[in-house]
Amino acid sequence: MMTIKHVQWRNGVAFYRRRIPNDIKHHFREGAKRKSHVMFSLKTKDFNEAAIRAQRETERLDQEWGLLATDTEKYIAEWVEADKLLKRLGIRHGEGLRYDKDEIALERLAGEFDQYFFDENQRHLGDSSAFLPPFGKIAFDLAYNKPEDRPANPFAQLVSDDAPLFSKCVEEHIKHNPKRGSDDQFHMAVNLFMTLRGNLPVDQYKRIDAHEFVTHLTSNGKAKSTVKRYCAQVRPVFNTAILELEIPTKNPFARIRIPEGDTPTKRRLPFPLPVLHSIQSFCASQTDDKALLLGLFSDTGMRLNEGIGLLVGDVRLDGPVPYINLQPNGYRGLKNAESERRVPLVGAALVSSKVALSKRSGAPLDAPLFPAFVKEGGTKANALSASLKKWLLKHELCTAEYSIHSFRHSFRDRCRNAGVPEAVAYRIGGWSRSDVGESYGIGHDLEVLFKNMQQIIEYEKQ
């Protein structure tokens, strides 16, 4: 098998590892110990690309280590002068790579060295970086280069190669937060982060990795609210590494700035009442699980994941008030404490529940009510959301601007129009409230909730 000098492979990713020469080891310490090797990710899985990047790193280190070996004090002085210049101009390392880069500050940096870029007649001399003073070249490299291409910080300790990989930190995070294990959005976000920035030792990620992650999302049309949700999934993994695994590093996603972007946040629309009733009528004539699920959503306002993760035993039809007992289970958790609730069944939701339960006759109480929509340890919420919308469009029951979440928006409007008290509506829908008084008592009686649900149906018959 072919090998590349100074390259090791971890989980298919190329890492550069090289011994530090004895005569400059005193510059590189980890605590009280001197580092013996430098190691960092080349951020590629491609053999040929790894060879190119490794050669580039070898040349860079040869130059920088040569400076340290021959004229250490001069190199440190030049680096310090370059760093001071950038700080005076308000320029961060890597500023030129950022999506929100300060163009004016970068222009001021170029202005500091006009004499090297223009002749006496103000004619541009082209690429004159080779003629810049040493500290000027370092300043430009610090401002415009990726972390692995920047001049070495003579005061920085090398990153330890003993830190766990990001994927291991994800596993540790799930141990402390079991609900994450079945959270499709969480897995989507962390897997995308690893795809874009590599599965590296957790202390090797830098702020620019978080910024590049944000840039990728915004450049692909994600709204600011969506980007925030993605970052909110990745950020806690680093917190777990820092707090639980005691890794001495910083969270690159801490207080990350997210631009507004060009894509405005789309307002989710409720179904107009005639459209909603048309959907209910059509679903009542069908017996497939998609129709039953949509009928259930239409008169309960449940979230998608709440409905598809129901168990047979969650549907209670044998008492004076038929209802669904929403609680966490092995297929899905619930969004918040208020989401654990009892939802009375009326109208289309009651019809769908009866048919769904009859189809699962003989199934154990802990079996899924809709087995086609769940998987081991989770649900198929993301795929099903698109599939249900296609089903509605196929049968010409709505237009493309509506989504499955429109049922929930419609339910809230219907509560308002029928005069359902806000506290009751919040209780039925599982919305969280900030009122201190809401934390007192055990909530409304089931009969009260049922009466208000019937009130919605009666109001719409008028």
ZIVEN-V677024 format. One record per backbone hydrogen bond with DSSP energy under -0.5 kcal/mol. CO is the residue of the C=O (numbers start at 1). NH is the residue of the N-H. E is the energy in kcal/mol with one decimal. If there is no record, write none. Layout:
BEGIN
co = {CO,CO}
nh = {NH,NH}
e = {E,E}
END
This chain:
BEGIN
co = {4,6,8,10,13,14,14,15,15,16,18,21,21,22,24,25,27,28,30,33,36,38,40,44,46,47,48,49,50,51,52,53,54,55,56,57,58,59,60,61,62,63,64,65,66,67,68,71,72,73,74,75,76,77,78,79,80,81,82,83,84,85,86,86,87,90,92,94,94,95,98,101,102,103,104,105,106,107,108,109,110,111,113,113,114,114,117,119,123,126,128,129,133,133,134,135,136,137,138,139,140,141,142,143,146,146,147,152,153,164,165,165,166,167,168,169,170,171,172,173,177,178,179,180,182,183,184,185,186,187,188,189,190,191,192,193,194,198,200,201,202,206,206,207,208,209,210,211,212,213,214,215,216,217,217,218,223,224,225,226,227,228,229,230,230,231,232,234,234,235,235,236,237,238,239,240,240,241,246,247,250,251,253,260,262,272,273,274,275,276,277,278,279,280,281,282,283,288,289,290,291,292,293,294,295,296,297,297,303,304,305,307,310,310,311,312,314,314,315,316,320,322,323,324,324,325,326,332,336,337,339,341,342,343,344,346,346,347,348,349,350,351,352,353,354,355,356,358,360,364,365,367,368,370,371,373,375,378,380,381,382,383,384,385,386,387,388,389,390,391,392,392,393,399,401,403,404,405,406,406,407,408,409,410,411,412,413,414,415,416,421,422,423,424,425,426,426,435,436,437,445,446,447,448,449,450,451,452,453,454,455,456,457,458,458,459}
nh = {7,17,15,13,10,42,43,8,17,40,38,24,25,25,27,28,29,35,33,30,20,18,16,14,50,51,52,53,54,55,56,57,58,59,60,61,62,63,64,65,66,67,68,69,70,71,72,75,76,77,78,79,80,81,82,83,84,85,86,87,88,89,90,91,90,92,95,97,98,98,101,103,106,107,108,109,110,111,112,112,113,114,116,117,117,118,125,122,119,128,131,132,136,137,138,139,140,141,142,143,144,145,94,96,149,150,150,154,156,202,168,169,170,171,172,173,174,175,176,177,180,181,182,183,184,187,188,189,190,191,192,193,194,195,196,197,198,200,166,204,205,209,210,211,212,213,214,215,216,217,218,219,220,220,222,221,227,228,229,230,231,232,233,233,234,235,236,237,238,238,239,240,241,242,243,244,245,247,248,249,252,254,256,224,264,276,277,278,279,280,281,282,283,284,285,285,286,292,293,294,295,296,297,298,299,299,300,301,307,308,309,310,369,370,314,315,316,325,317,323,322,345,316,326,343,327,341,329,339,340,341,326,344,324,346,349,350,351,352,353,354,355,356,357,358,359,360,361,363,367,313,312,371,373,374,380,378,375,384,385,386,387,388,389,390,391,392,393,394,395,397,398,396,402,269,406,407,409,271,410,411,412,413,414,415,416,417,418,420,419,425,426,427,428,429,430,431,438,439,440,449,450,451,452,453,454,455,456,457,458,459,460,461,461,462,462}
e = {-2.0,-3.0,-3.5,-2.4,-2.7,-3.0,-0.6,-2.9,-0.6,-1.8,-2.6,-1.5,-0.5,-0.9,-1.9,-1.8,-0.6,-2.4,-1.6,-3.4,-2.6,-2.3,-3.1,-2.7,-2.4,-2.0,-1.9,-2.7,-2.7,-2.0,-2.0,-2.4,-2.4,-2.2,-2.3,-3.0,-2.5,-1.9,-2.7,-3.3,-1.5,-1.9,-2.2,-2.2,-2.1,-2.9,-0.6,-2.0,-2.5,-2.2,-2.4,-2.6,-2.7,-2.3,-2.3,-2.6,-2.5,-2.0,-2.1,-2.2,-2.4,-1.8,-0.5,-3.2,-0.8,-0.5,-2.0,-1.9,-0.6,-1.4,-1.1,-1.2,-2.1,-2.1,-2.0,-1.8,-2.0,-2.3,-1.3,-0.5,-1.6,-1.3,-2.0,-0.7,-1.3,-2.1,-3.2,-2.1,-1.9,-1.1,-2.1,-1.3,-0.8,-2.1,-2.1,-2.1,-2.3,-2.4,-2.6,-1.9,-2.3,-1.9,-2.4,-2.7,-1.8,-0.7,-0.9,-0.7,-1.4,-3.0,-0.5,-1.7,-2.0,-1.8,-2.2,-2.4,-2.1,-1.7,-1.6,-1.5,-2.2,-1.5,-1.1,-1.5,-0.9,-2.0,-2.5,-2.2,-2.5,-2.1,-1.8,-2.2,-2.1,-2.2,-2.3,-2.9,-1.9,-1.1,-2.0,-2.5,-0.8,-1.2,-1.0,-2.2,-2.8,-1.8,-2.2,-2.8,-2.4,-1.8,-2.7,-2.6,-0.9,-0.5,-2.1,-1.6,-2.3,-2.3,-1.6,-2.1,-2.5,-2.2,-0.8,-1.0,-1.4,-2.9,-0.5,-1.2,-1.0,-0.6,-1.6,-2.4,-1.9,-2.3,-3.0,-2.2,-1.5,-2.1,-0.5,-2.1,-0.8,-1.8,-1.5,-0.5,-0.8,-2.5,-2.7,-1.9,-2.3,-2.3,-2.3,-2.1,-2.6,-1.9,-0.6,-1.2,-1.5,-2.0,-2.5,-2.3,-2.3,-2.0,-2.3,-2.1,-0.8,-0.5,-1.2,-2.2,-1.9,-2.3,-1.1,-1.3,-2.8,-0.6,-1.5,-1.3,-0.7,-3.0,-0.7,-2.4,-0.5,-2.6,-2.9,-1.0,-2.5,-0.6,-0.8,-2.4,-1.1,-1.1,-0.9,-2.6,-0.6,-2.3,-0.5,-1.2,-1.1,-1.8,-2.5,-2.1,-2.0,-1.9,-2.7,-2.3,-2.0,-2.0,-0.8,-1.3,-2.4,-1.9,-2.8,-2.9,-0.5,-1.9,-1.1,-2.2,-2.2,-2.8,-2.5,-2.3,-1.1,-1.9,-3.1,-1.7,-2.2,-1.9,-2.1,-2.5,-2.9,-1.7,-2.8,-0.6,-1.5,-1.6,-0.5,-1.5,-1.5,-1.7,-0.7,-2.7,-2.3,-1.7,-1.9,-2.6,-2.0,-1.9,-2.7,-1.9,-2.6,-1.4,-2.6,-2.7,-1.6,-2.6,-2.6,-1.3,-1.5,-0.8,-1.8,-1.6,-1.8,-2.6,-2.3,-1.8,-2.0,-2.4,-1.5,-1.2,-1.5,-2.7,-2.2,-1.8,-0.7,-0.8,-0.6,-1.0}
END
